[in-house]
Amino acid sequence: MIETDNSSKGMFQQRTKLEQRLIKKKKGEKEKSNVSVESSTSTTTSTLKVKRGNKFDDDDKIGDPPHSPSLERFSSTSKPRESILTTPQTDIGWGTFNYIAICYCMAGFSMMADTYTEKGRLVDFELFWWLVTNWQVFLVVSVGLAVWSFFNYFCTCLVVRNQIPNSLSIFLYVFWQFVCFSLSISYVMAHEMSPILSGGTGLQICVFSLKNHSYWHTNYFLAKGIKKAKADKSSPAIRKDLTPNIGFNHFLYFMIAPTLVFETQFLRTKSIRYSYILKESLAAFGAFFMFYVVLCKTGPIYKQIDTQPLIVLIVQLSLPSMSLWMLGFYGVFHCLLNIFAEVTRYADREFYQDWWNATTFDMWWRKWNRPVHKWMLRHVYRDSMHTVKLNKFGALFSTFLLSALLHEFVMIISFRFIRPILSTTMLLQIGLVNFTQLDILQKTRFGNVVMWITVFVGQPLVQLLYSTQYSALVWNNSQ
């Protein structure tokens, strides 16, 4: 009996080892082919199946050395992956996620009940009609910038095909950006709009500007790299993923895909999950509806600016302002961007990382807005060190400076005055980045607490400073 058990045990161990080898082999083949990424939930399994475009063959060795070392910064960084909150059990847990969602729902019901007892209706839409005044301006600017982008496309095609000199291409690109900002700003300023709608229009201007820069800049330097590699006989073989892609369909896809960084190849899913689009659409509606309900409740607090101490207003606005920020983040970065990604079958859904676990400010800036971070990393941080030969601190400062200027541009469009409040606070965070690198804060719970306290205090303070100036300069004059 013992011998039989031992032989059975030996056969079982051999079978187990064989199964483990087969599993490892299948896993290696799966990672090599990069066919699909599966994410399991507690009740269902959602599979994100990905395929590459027809431009590249399967045997392209993207990991090989580039034919020009300076082109390595243009290598593809996209991976097929879902957003963290699509499957929150892998990060914060379904229980925590559902608890937060239910708390927001109950808070919304409570505020709607208060509105009903005060005004006899659940939701007051008087503020809503003011927020969407002249909504057609946003549509006109978006369509105009989309049409104007074709000019940049044709100019890029000319320089890649060696039909115009590089100097003329740079001039045409600068001309495109000048027209983009000057005409858009003048058109928006000529119409009376709410700060939220004006800010949304300003963000749209920035999106088109960053997209067109990435398209021109990437193809421009890839074309120069091809010329340099062909002239140098000793250079490595030309990598196909580092060759310009000026295909018209590829340009159209890049302009509607939820990314700011141009790549010569985009990973795309094989199909569209319409149930996923419906789920995220309902979530977006709920997030923006709650955003409006909270915004209605914060209005009376802003009217007390002249009568209440600043510290009292900051305390009163700390929770509502963070709620507005969280709801706006979830509605835009998770819901809307994932809807666009699903419709366009864009495979890389990393629009954010777990910024709520950040313990340092540089970690927070890297994680909370991944599309802008990736754009800044390639076109400002790395490019400034390569072309201008800046050191790491100079590249970091230039990145923060451009980011601050873009944020301040949106604030100027939103509130119709120039007060460098947000840009100043962003530049001051360079010092906070060094401060949070202390061992007592880095990768510790205390560091995460410090980060959250700073956000809770900074958000209402910035909102109060802007709302005070807006009330004094714009709102009172329009009455």
One Martini backbone bead per residue (centre of mass of N, CA, C, O) as a GRO file, in nm:
protein
  479
    1MET     BB    1   0.056   0.063  -0.019
    2ILE     BB    2   0.303   0.247  -0.005
    3GLU     BB    3   0.406   0.204  -0.291
    4THR     BB    4   0.155   0.306  -0.432
    5ASP     BB    5   0.162   0.593  -0.314
    6ASN     BB    6   0.445   0.668  -0.420
    7SER     BB    7   0.388   0.628  -0.721
    8SER     BB    8   0.153   0.827  -0.733
    9LYS     BB    9   0.316   1.068  -0.634
   10GLY     BB   10   0.524   1.065  -0.865
   11MET     BB   11   0.323   1.098  -1.098
   12PHE     BB   12   0.202   1.365  -0.994
   13GLN     BB   13   0.467   1.529  -1.003
   14GLN     BB   14   0.520   1.493  -1.306
   15ARG     BB   15   0.252   1.616  -1.399
   16THR     BB   16   0.292   1.892  -1.267
   17LYS     BB   17   0.551   1.971  -1.417
   18LEU     BB   18   0.429   1.952  -1.701
   19GLU     BB   19   0.208   2.164  -1.659
   20GLN     BB   20   0.398   2.399  -1.587
   21ARG     BB   21   0.545   2.405  -1.859
   22LEU     BB   22   0.296   2.457  -2.034
   23ILE     BB   23   0.213   2.720  -1.897
   24LYS     BB   24   0.477   2.876  -1.955
   25LYS     BB   25   0.465   2.846  -2.261
   26LYS     BB   26   0.189   2.985  -2.303
   27LYS     BB   27   0.266   3.250  -2.162
   28GLY     BB   28   0.499   3.327  -2.354
   29GLU     BB   29   0.329   3.329  -2.614
   30LYS     BB   30   0.130   3.546  -2.517
   31GLU     BB   31   0.338   3.775  -2.467
   32LYS     BB   32   0.460   3.777  -2.752
   33SER     BB   33   0.188   3.833  -2.915
   34ASN     BB   34  -0.003   4.035  -2.777
   35VAL     BB   35  -0.324   3.975  -2.789
   36SER     BB   36  -0.413   3.976  -2.472
   37VAL     BB   37  -0.611   4.123  -2.201
   38GLU     BB   38  -0.702   4.007  -1.883
   39SER     BB   39  -0.992   4.082  -1.668
   40SER     BB   40  -1.112   3.996  -1.355
   41THR     BB   41  -1.401   3.956  -1.184
   42SER     BB   42  -1.633   3.851  -0.954
   43THR     BB   43  -1.858   3.791  -1.204
   44THR     BB   44  -1.681   3.881  -1.448
   45THR     BB   45  -1.521   3.866  -1.783
   46SER     BB   46  -1.291   4.092  -1.933
   47THR     BB   47  -1.178   4.122  -2.271
   48LEU     BB   48  -0.878   4.268  -2.417
   49LYS     BB   49  -0.848   4.269  -2.749
   50VAL     BB   50  -0.545   4.285  -2.948
   51LYS     BB   51  -0.420   4.474  -3.231
   52ARG     BB   52  -0.231   4.540  -3.493
   53GLY     BB   53  -0.130   4.691  -3.746
   54ASN     BB   54  -0.030   4.680  -4.097
   55LYS     BB   55   0.257   4.818  -4.092
   56PHE     BB   56   0.354   4.575  -3.915
   57ASP     BB   57   0.534   4.314  -3.833
   58ASP     BB   58   0.595   4.051  -3.614
   59ASP     BB   59   0.930   4.066  -3.668
   60ASP     BB   60   0.967   4.322  -3.531
   61LYS     BB   61   1.245   4.482  -3.356
   62ILE     BB   62   1.186   4.710  -3.116
   63GLY     BB   63   1.444   4.648  -2.918
   64ASP     BB   64   1.632   4.755  -3.098
   65PRO     BB   65   1.850   4.960  -3.204
   66PRO     BB   66   1.859   5.258  -3.322
   67HIS     BB   67   1.961   5.432  -3.606
   68SER     BB   68   1.922   5.670  -3.387
   69PRO     BB   69   1.972   5.758  -3.065
   70SER     BB   70   1.768   6.013  -3.057
   71LEU     BB   71   1.499   5.818  -3.119
   72GLU     BB   72   1.424   5.673  -2.849
   73ARG     BB   73   1.204   5.888  -2.747
   74PHE     BB   74   0.992   5.765  -2.986
   75SER     BB   75   0.911   5.526  -2.858
   76SER     BB   76   0.690   5.303  -2.774
   77THR     BB   77   0.447   5.301  -2.473
   78SER     BB   78   0.222   5.125  -2.544
   79LYS     BB   79  -0.045   4.937  -2.376
   80PRO     BB   80  -0.257   4.683  -2.303
   81ARG     BB   81  -0.501   4.846  -2.087
   82GLU     BB   82  -0.674   4.910  -1.814
   83SER     BB   83  -0.833   5.078  -1.598
   84ILE     BB   84  -0.840   5.076  -1.265
   85LEU     BB   85  -1.165   5.139  -1.225
   86THR     BB   86  -1.269   4.897  -1.394
   87THR     BB   87  -1.086   4.706  -1.179
   88PRO     BB   88  -1.075   4.768  -0.842
   89GLN     BB   89  -0.979   4.491  -0.712
   90THR     BB   90  -0.663   4.556  -0.786
   91ASP     BB   91  -0.656   4.814  -0.569
   92ILE     BB   92  -0.921   4.916  -0.373
   93GLY     BB   93  -1.174   4.769  -0.410
   94TRP     BB   94  -1.506   4.718  -0.424
   95GLY     BB   95  -1.594   4.819  -0.146
   96THR     BB   96  -1.468   5.103  -0.159
   97PHE     BB   97  -1.596   5.194  -0.423
   98ASN     BB   98  -1.897   5.155  -0.337
   99TYR     BB   99  -1.889   5.338  -0.091
  100ILE     BB  100  -1.824   5.602  -0.236
  101ALA     BB  101  -2.067   5.600  -0.429
  102ILE     BB  102  -2.289   5.593  -0.207
  103CYS     BB  103  -2.206   5.854  -0.064
  104TYR     BB  104  -2.263   6.038  -0.307
  105CYS     BB  105  -2.561   5.965  -0.339
  106MET     BB  106  -2.656   6.046  -0.052
  107ALA     BB  107  -2.558   6.339  -0.071
  108GLY     BB  108  -2.740   6.411  -0.312
  109PHE     BB  109  -3.012   6.349  -0.177
  110SER     BB  110  -2.976   6.554   0.053
  111MET     BB  111  -2.951   6.810  -0.126
  112MET     BB  112  -3.223   6.769  -0.274
  113ALA     BB  113  -3.397   6.787  -0.017
  114ASP     BB  114  -3.319   7.078   0.054
  115THR     BB  115  -3.422   7.204  -0.212
  116TYR     BB  116  -3.719   7.118  -0.173
  117THR     BB  117  -3.772   7.274   0.099
  118GLU     BB  118  -3.690   7.561  -0.025
  119LYS     BB  119  -3.817   7.541  -0.358
  120GLY     BB  120  -3.995   7.274  -0.452
  121ARG     BB  121  -3.732   7.130  -0.577
  122LEU     BB  122  -3.473   6.918  -0.645
  123VAL     BB  123  -3.370   7.101  -0.896
  124ASP     BB  124  -3.174   7.380  -0.992
  125PHE     BB  125  -3.160   7.518  -1.337
  126GLU     BB  126  -3.053   7.811  -1.341
  127LEU     BB  127  -2.743   7.756  -1.350
  128PHE     BB  128  -2.732   7.582  -1.606
  129TRP     BB  129  -2.811   7.802  -1.820
  130TRP     BB  130  -2.557   7.971  -1.757
  131LEU     BB  131  -2.332   7.756  -1.818
  132VAL     BB  132  -2.455   7.717  -2.139
  133THR     BB  133  -2.385   7.977  -2.253
  134ASN     BB  134  -2.278   7.967  -2.564
  135TRP     BB  135  -2.214   7.662  -2.663
  136GLN     BB  136  -2.139   7.708  -2.971
  137VAL     BB  137  -1.846   7.799  -2.929
  138PHE     BB  138  -1.726   7.524  -2.870
  139LEU     BB  139  -1.803   7.400  -3.145
  140VAL     BB  140  -1.657   7.599  -3.334
  141VAL     BB  141  -1.371   7.560  -3.223
  142SER     BB  142  -1.348   7.255  -3.269
  143VAL     BB  143  -1.398   7.254  -3.575
  144GLY     BB  144  -1.181   7.460  -3.655
  145LEU     BB  145  -0.934   7.299  -3.542
  146ALA     BB  146  -0.979   7.045  -3.710
  147VAL     BB  147  -0.944   7.183  -3.986
  148TRP     BB  148  -0.663   7.321  -3.924
  149SER     BB  149  -0.502   7.047  -3.893
  150PHE     BB  150  -0.462   6.989  -4.202
  151PHE     BB  151  -0.235   7.189  -4.246
  152ASN     BB  152  -0.028   7.039  -4.070
  153TYR     BB  153  -0.035   6.777  -4.227
  154PHE     BB  154   0.066   6.881  -4.507
  155CYS     BB  155   0.331   7.002  -4.399
  156THR     BB  156   0.444   6.733  -4.294
  157CYS     BB  157   0.446   6.583  -4.564
  158LEU     BB  158   0.649   6.769  -4.708
  159VAL     BB  159   0.898   6.722  -4.518
  160VAL     BB  160   0.910   6.410  -4.540
  161ARG     BB  161   0.931   6.435  -4.874
  162ASN     BB  162   1.132   6.676  -4.944
  163GLN     BB  163   0.959   6.953  -5.050
  164ILE     BB  164   1.072   7.102  -4.794
  165PRO     BB  165   1.234   7.275  -4.581
  166ASN     BB  166   1.292   7.287  -4.247
  167SER     BB  167   1.253   7.592  -4.201
  168LEU     BB  168   0.968   7.606  -4.326
  169SER     BB  169   0.835   7.403  -4.138
  170ILE     BB  170   0.876   7.567  -3.878
  171PHE     BB  171   0.719   7.816  -3.968
  172LEU     BB  172   0.445   7.674  -4.021
  173TYR     BB  173   0.408   7.572  -3.735
  174VAL     BB  174   0.410   7.845  -3.590
  175PHE     BB  175   0.173   7.955  -3.751
  176TRP     BB  176  -0.035   7.752  -3.653
  177GLN     BB  177  -0.020   7.824  -3.349
  178PHE     BB  178  -0.093   8.122  -3.377
  179VAL     BB  179  -0.374   8.081  -3.501
  180CYS     BB  180  -0.493   7.897  -3.291
  181PHE     BB  181  -0.481   8.105  -3.049
  182SER     BB  182  -0.575   8.382  -3.159
  183LEU     BB  183  -0.857   8.308  -3.278
  184SER     BB  184  -0.974   8.156  -3.035
  185ILE     BB  185  -0.951   8.378  -2.822
  186SER     BB  186  -1.110   8.602  -2.968
  187TYR     BB  187  -1.375   8.439  -2.992
  188VAL     BB  188  -1.425   8.382  -2.692
  189MET     BB  189  -1.405   8.685  -2.584
  190ALA     BB  190  -1.665   8.779  -2.764
  191HIS     BB  191  -1.809   8.589  -2.551
  192GLU     BB  192  -2.043   8.503  -2.319
  193MET     BB  193  -1.921   8.296  -2.051
  194SER     BB  194  -1.867   8.055  -1.851
  195PRO     BB  195  -1.606   7.926  -1.681
  196ILE     BB  196  -1.654   7.628  -1.758
  197LEU     BB  197  -1.691   7.664  -2.067
  198SER     BB  198  -1.432   7.823  -2.116
  199GLY     BB  199  -1.241   7.607  -2.000
  200GLY     BB  200  -1.320   7.385  -2.202
  201THR     BB  201  -1.221   7.544  -2.449
  202GLY     BB  202  -0.927   7.575  -2.357
  203LEU     BB  203  -0.870   7.270  -2.347
  204GLN     BB  204  -0.921   7.221  -2.649
  205ILE     BB  205  -0.692   7.395  -2.749
  206CYS     BB  206  -0.465   7.234  -2.609
  207VAL     BB  207  -0.517   6.962  -2.743
  208PHE     BB  208  -0.462   7.050  -3.037
  209SER     BB  209  -0.180   7.161  -2.987
  210LEU     BB  210  -0.044   6.899  -2.876
  211LYS     BB  211  -0.111   6.710  -3.107
  212ASN     BB  212   0.027   6.872  -3.341
  213HIS     BB  213   0.304   6.873  -3.219
  214SER     BB  214   0.349   6.566  -3.206
  215TYR     BB  215   0.314   6.512  -3.506
  216TRP     BB  216   0.534   6.697  -3.618
  217HIS     BB  217   0.779   6.633  -3.434
  218THR     BB  218   0.803   6.328  -3.484
  219ASN     BB  219   0.821   6.326  -3.800
  220TYR     BB  220   1.056   6.524  -3.827
  221PHE     BB  221   1.276   6.350  -3.665
  222LEU     BB  222   1.240   6.084  -3.818
  223ALA     BB  223   1.328   6.198  -4.093
  224LYS     BB  224   1.612   6.284  -4.001
  225GLY     BB  225   1.701   5.996  -3.913
  226ILE     BB  226   1.688   5.869  -4.194
  227LYS     BB  227   1.897   6.048  -4.332
  228LYS     BB  228   2.131   5.980  -4.136
  229ALA     BB  229   2.131   5.668  -4.180
  230LYS     BB  230   2.182   5.672  -4.492
  231ALA     BB  231   2.460   5.829  -4.467
  232ASP     BB  232   2.528   5.605  -4.254
  233LYS     BB  233   2.675   5.295  -4.290
  234SER     BB  234   2.709   5.213  -3.964
  235SER     BB  235   2.426   5.198  -3.910
  236PRO     BB  236   2.166   5.060  -3.817
  237ALA     BB  237   1.889   4.928  -3.876
  238ILE     BB  238   1.585   5.022  -3.969
  239ARG     BB  239   1.321   5.104  -3.779
  240LYS     BB  240   0.983   5.091  -3.834
  241ASP     BB  241   0.885   5.244  -3.565
  242LEU     BB  242   1.106   5.492  -3.669
  243THR     BB  243   0.908   5.585  -3.891
  244PRO     BB  244   0.725   5.768  -4.070
  245ASN     BB  245   0.359   5.857  -4.035
  246ILE     BB  246   0.141   5.998  -4.307
  247GLY     BB  247  -0.121   5.878  -4.287
  248PHE     BB  248  -0.442   5.974  -4.307
  249ASN     BB  249  -0.584   5.766  -4.119
  250HIS     BB  250  -0.381   5.797  -3.886
  251PHE     BB  251  -0.440   6.095  -3.833
  252LEU     BB  252  -0.741   6.069  -3.769
  253TYR     BB  253  -0.708   5.877  -3.532
  254PHE     BB  254  -0.532   6.061  -3.353
  255MET     BB  255  -0.744   6.301  -3.327
  256ILE     BB  256  -0.965   6.092  -3.170
  257ALA     BB  257  -0.781   5.985  -2.977
  258PRO     BB  258  -0.701   5.938  -2.621
  259THR     BB  259  -0.428   6.118  -2.712
  260LEU     BB  260  -0.114   6.322  -2.728
  261VAL     BB  261   0.071   6.095  -2.843
  262PHE     BB  262   0.255   6.019  -3.111
  263GLU     BB  263   0.235   5.720  -3.313
  264THR     BB  264   0.314   5.489  -3.568
  265GLN     BB  265   0.158   5.296  -3.357
  266PHE     BB  266  -0.156   5.145  -3.264
  267LEU     BB  267  -0.330   4.991  -3.032
  268ARG     BB  268  -0.611   4.767  -3.097
  269THR     BB  269  -0.909   4.656  -3.071
  270LYS     BB  270  -1.134   4.415  -3.209
  271SER     BB  271  -1.372   4.543  -3.033
  272ILE     BB  272  -1.692   4.659  -2.921
  273ARG     BB  273  -1.827   4.745  -2.600
  274TYR     BB  274  -2.149   4.840  -2.548
  275SER     BB  275  -2.189   4.786  -2.245
  276TYR     BB  276  -1.953   4.966  -2.156
  277ILE     BB  277  -2.061   5.231  -2.271
  278LEU     BB  278  -2.320   5.235  -2.103
  279LYS     BB  279  -2.191   5.231  -1.823
  280GLU     BB  280  -2.011   5.493  -1.858
  281SER     BB  281  -2.244   5.684  -1.929
  282LEU     BB  282  -2.394   5.659  -1.660
  283ALA     BB  283  -2.154   5.747  -1.487
  284ALA     BB  284  -2.119   6.027  -1.614
  285PHE     BB  285  -2.397   6.135  -1.546
  286GLY     BB  286  -2.371   6.104  -1.238
  287ALA     BB  287  -2.117   6.280  -1.198
  288PHE     BB  288  -2.229   6.548  -1.331
  289PHE     BB  289  -2.477   6.573  -1.156
  290MET     BB  290  -2.327   6.594  -0.887
  291PHE     BB  291  -2.161   6.837  -0.964
  292TYR     BB  292  -2.406   7.029  -0.986
  293VAL     BB  293  -2.519   6.996  -0.699
  294VAL     BB  294  -2.264   7.098  -0.552
  295LEU     BB  295  -2.244   7.372  -0.699
  296CYS     BB  296  -2.511   7.487  -0.583
  297LYS     BB  297  -2.402   7.476  -0.276
  298THR     BB  298  -2.142   7.674  -0.316
  299GLY     BB  299  -2.248   7.955  -0.393
  300PRO     BB  300  -2.314   8.088  -0.107
  301ILE     BB  301  -2.017   8.085  -0.007
  302TYR     BB  302  -1.893   8.291  -0.213
  303LYS     BB  303  -2.082   8.534  -0.104
  304GLN     BB  304  -1.895   8.542   0.183
  305ILE     BB  305  -1.620   8.688   0.132
  306ASP     BB  306  -1.680   8.982   0.275
  307THR     BB  307  -1.779   8.844   0.577
  308GLN     BB  308  -1.567   8.615   0.592
  309PRO     BB  309  -1.319   8.445   0.683
  310LEU     BB  310  -1.086   8.268   0.517
  311ILE     BB  311  -1.064   8.014   0.700
  312VAL     BB  312  -1.367   7.949   0.699
  313LEU     BB  313  -1.399   7.909   0.391
  314ILE     BB  314  -1.194   7.680   0.361
  315VAL     BB  315  -1.344   7.481   0.541
  316GLN     BB  316  -1.620   7.489   0.387
  317LEU     BB  317  -1.470   7.411   0.092
  318SER     BB  318  -1.303   7.152   0.113
  319LEU     BB  319  -1.516   6.932   0.049
  320PRO     BB  320  -1.659   7.046  -0.207
  321SER     BB  321  -1.401   7.088  -0.381
  322MET     BB  322  -1.311   6.789  -0.374
  323SER     BB  323  -1.570   6.679  -0.499
  324LEU     BB  324  -1.545   6.826  -0.768
  325TRP     BB  325  -1.269   6.708  -0.843
  326MET     BB  326  -1.346   6.405  -0.829
  327LEU     BB  327  -1.586   6.413  -1.029
  328GLY     BB  328  -1.426   6.531  -1.266
  329PHE     BB  329  -1.220   6.307  -1.286
  330TYR     BB  330  -1.414   6.067  -1.330
  331GLY     BB  331  -1.575   6.183  -1.574
  332VAL     BB  332  -1.319   6.226  -1.760
  333PHE     BB  333  -1.076   6.013  -1.712
  334HIS     BB  334  -1.273   5.766  -1.715
  335CYS     BB  335  -1.536   5.790  -1.878
  336LEU     BB  336  -1.479   5.956  -2.140
  337LEU     BB  337  -1.206   5.824  -2.225
  338ASN     BB  338  -1.323   5.532  -2.234
  339ILE     BB  339  -1.533   5.587  -2.450
  340PHE     BB  340  -1.336   5.676  -2.670
  341ALA     BB  341  -1.166   5.416  -2.660
  342GLU     BB  342  -1.394   5.221  -2.740
  343VAL     BB  343  -1.481   5.351  -3.008
  344THR     BB  344  -1.164   5.353  -3.120
  345ARG     BB  345  -1.001   5.103  -3.001
  346TYR     BB  346  -0.822   5.191  -2.767
  347ALA     BB  347  -0.593   5.011  -2.561
  348ASP     BB  348  -0.471   5.245  -2.385
  349ARG     BB  349  -0.612   5.307  -2.046
  350GLU     BB  350  -0.381   5.502  -1.914
  351PHE     BB  351  -0.506   5.796  -1.763
  352TYR     BB  352  -0.425   5.673  -1.481
  353GLN     BB  353  -0.329   5.641  -1.148
  354ASP     BB  354  -0.259   5.592  -0.802
  355TRP     BB  355  -0.269   5.898  -0.671
  356TRP     BB  356  -0.396   5.839  -0.378
  357ASN     BB  357  -0.097   5.696  -0.298
  358ALA     BB  358   0.069   5.934  -0.282
  359THR     BB  359   0.385   6.072  -0.118
  360THR     BB  360   0.456   6.264  -0.358
  361PHE     BB  361   0.448   6.514  -0.594
  362ASP     BB  362   0.581   6.373  -0.832
  363MET     BB  363   0.389   6.129  -0.817
  364TRP     BB  364   0.124   6.285  -0.856
  365TRP     BB  365   0.193   6.412  -1.137
  366ARG     BB  366   0.238   6.131  -1.282
  367LYS     BB  367  -0.063   5.996  -1.212
  368TRP     BB  368  -0.326   6.186  -1.265
  369ASN     BB  369  -0.204   6.275  -1.577
  370ARG     BB  370  -0.096   6.086  -1.828
  371PRO     BB  371  -0.118   6.231  -2.103
  372VAL     BB  372   0.046   6.485  -2.016
  373HIS     BB  373   0.294   6.343  -1.903
  374LYS     BB  374   0.384   6.205  -2.168
  375TRP     BB  375   0.418   6.466  -2.326
  376MET     BB  376   0.623   6.606  -2.136
  377LEU     BB  377   0.838   6.384  -2.139
  378ARG     BB  378   0.900   6.397  -2.446
  379HIS     BB  379   0.869   6.726  -2.542
  380VAL     BB  380   1.037   6.845  -2.282
  381TYR     BB  381   1.227   6.686  -2.101
  382ARG     BB  382   1.389   6.517  -2.318
  383ASP     BB  383   1.419   6.736  -2.538
  384SER     BB  384   1.580   6.945  -2.367
  385MET     BB  385   1.826   6.751  -2.320
  386HIS     BB  386   1.888   6.709  -2.630
  387THR     BB  387   1.875   7.002  -2.768
  388VAL     BB  388   1.960   7.207  -2.513
  389LYS     BB  389   2.123   7.064  -2.279
  390LEU     BB  390   1.984   7.002  -2.018
  391ASN     BB  391   1.942   6.940  -1.714
  392LYS     BB  392   1.732   6.801  -1.491
  393PHE     BB  393   1.640   7.064  -1.357
  394GLY     BB  394   1.585   7.223  -1.617
  395ALA     BB  395   1.377   7.023  -1.729
  396LEU     BB  396   1.185   7.038  -1.486
  397PHE     BB  397   1.130   7.343  -1.495
  398SER     BB  398   1.022   7.353  -1.789
  399THR     BB  399   0.785   7.166  -1.735
  400PHE     BB  400   0.646   7.333  -1.514
  401LEU     BB  401   0.621   7.594  -1.677
  402LEU     BB  402   0.441   7.493  -1.907
  403SER     BB  403   0.218   7.380  -1.728
  404ALA     BB  404   0.152   7.652  -1.592
  405LEU     BB  405   0.080   7.810  -1.852
  406LEU     BB  406  -0.155   7.629  -1.940
  407HIS     BB  407  -0.323   7.663  -1.685
  408GLU     BB  408  -0.337   7.975  -1.703
  409PHE     BB  409  -0.478   7.988  -1.974
  410VAL     BB  410  -0.741   7.858  -1.875
  411MET     BB  411  -0.799   8.075  -1.659
  412ILE     BB  412  -0.820   8.315  -1.850
  413ILE     BB  413  -1.054   8.201  -2.018
  414SER     BB  414  -1.251   8.161  -1.779
  415PHE     BB  415  -1.219   8.469  -1.615
  416ARG     BB  416  -1.103   8.722  -1.787
  417PHE     BB  417  -0.810   8.724  -1.639
  418ILE     BB  418  -0.486   8.828  -1.498
  419ARG     BB  419  -0.381   8.579  -1.251
  420PRO     BB  420  -0.095   8.414  -1.120
  421ILE     BB  421  -0.197   8.174  -0.923
  422LEU     BB  422  -0.163   7.882  -1.030
  423SER     BB  423   0.127   7.907  -1.141
  424THR     BB  424   0.260   7.976  -0.871
  425THR     BB  425   0.178   7.719  -0.714
  426MET     BB  426   0.321   7.523  -0.911
  427LEU     BB  427   0.614   7.636  -0.877
  428LEU     BB  428   0.621   7.587  -0.564
  429GLN     BB  429   0.619   7.265  -0.596
  430ILE     BB  430   0.920   7.223  -0.636
  431GLY     BB  431   0.982   7.240  -0.332
  432LEU     BB  432   0.784   7.011  -0.246
  433VAL     BB  433   0.929   6.787  -0.391
  434ASN     BB  434   1.185   6.799  -0.209
  435PHE     BB  435   1.039   6.769   0.064
  436THR     BB  436   0.897   6.479  -0.009
  437GLN     BB  437   1.193   6.324  -0.014
  438LEU     BB  438   1.181   6.250   0.256
  439ASP     BB  439   1.192   5.972   0.454
  440ILE     BB  440   0.927   6.044   0.625
  441LEU     BB  441   0.749   6.055   0.339
  442GLN     BB  442   0.859   5.839   0.165
  443LYS     BB  443   0.662   5.573   0.142
  444THR     BB  444   0.436   5.685   0.345
  445ARG     BB  445   0.161   5.762   0.528
  446PHE     BB  446   0.240   6.050   0.602
  447GLY     BB  447   0.287   6.146   0.309
  448ASN     BB  448  -0.011   6.104   0.222
  449VAL     BB  449  -0.132   6.303   0.424
  450VAL     BB  450   0.016   6.556   0.325
  451MET     BB  451  -0.100   6.550   0.041
  452TRP     BB  452  -0.404   6.573   0.120
  453ILE     BB  453  -0.389   6.835   0.282
  454THR     BB  454  -0.286   7.012   0.051
  455VAL     BB  455  -0.532   6.967  -0.132
  456PHE     BB  456  -0.757   7.061   0.068
  457VAL     BB  457  -0.633   7.356   0.085
  458GLY     BB  458  -0.567   7.443  -0.216
  459GLN     BB  459  -0.836   7.429  -0.364
  460PRO     BB  460  -1.008   7.651  -0.208
  461LEU     BB  461  -0.800   7.880  -0.230
  462VAL     BB  462  -0.797   7.909  -0.538
  463GLN     BB  463  -1.103   7.948  -0.573
  464LEU     BB  464  -1.123   8.206  -0.400
  465LEU     BB  465  -0.929   8.388  -0.557
  466TYR     BB  466  -1.082   8.374  -0.827
  467SER     BB  467  -1.372   8.448  -0.731
  468THR     BB  468  -1.304   8.727  -0.625
  469GLN     BB  469  -1.209   8.850  -0.895
  470TYR     BB  470  -1.462   8.778  -1.059
  471SER     BB  471  -1.666   8.937  -0.888
  472ALA     BB  472  -1.520   9.222  -0.921
  473LEU     BB  473  -1.465   9.230  -1.252
  474VAL     BB  474  -1.725   9.071  -1.387
  475TRP     BB  475  -1.994   9.017  -1.240
  476ASN     BB  476  -2.063   9.313  -1.146
  477ASN     BB  477  -2.048   9.439  -1.443
  478SER     BB  478  -2.292   9.249  -1.563
  479GLN     BB  479  -2.538   9.363  -1.376
   0.00000   0.00000   0.00000
